[in-house]
């Protein structure tokens, strides 16, 4: 199973927020997921991000790949160095 850490859209029309989830790469983008790793709200005065670093480290240790968007969010939060 190829696990990916990516965003899953939630919210309502024109007011999105996103869950950061670990999911099988074969699952649909808005479908099932294995674990919720955090949230991302892009529309506030400040872009609010909540992250469960222990769960993210666990999934990355299991070989999960991050999407480009999640990687850039984590870099802005100072969670990972630029590669």
CORCORBEL-V476798 format. One record per backbone hydrogen bond with DSSP energy under -0.5 kcal/mol. CO is the residue of the C=O (numbers start at 1). NH is the residue of the N-H. If there is no record, write none. Layout:
co=(CO;CO)
nh=(NH;NH)
//
This chain:
co=(1;2;3;4;4;5;6;8;10;12;15;17;18;19;19;20;20;21;21;22;22;23;24;28;35;35;37;38;39;40;40;41;41;46;48;50;51;52;53;54;55;56;57;58;59;60;65;67;68;69;70;71;72;73;74;74;75)
nh=(3;25;65;6;23;67;21;19;17;15;12;10;40;8;21;37;38;6;23;34;35;4;27;31;22;37;52;20;50;18;42;44;48;48;41;39;53;56;57;58;59;60;61;62;64;63;5;71;72;73;74;75;76;77;79;80;78)
//
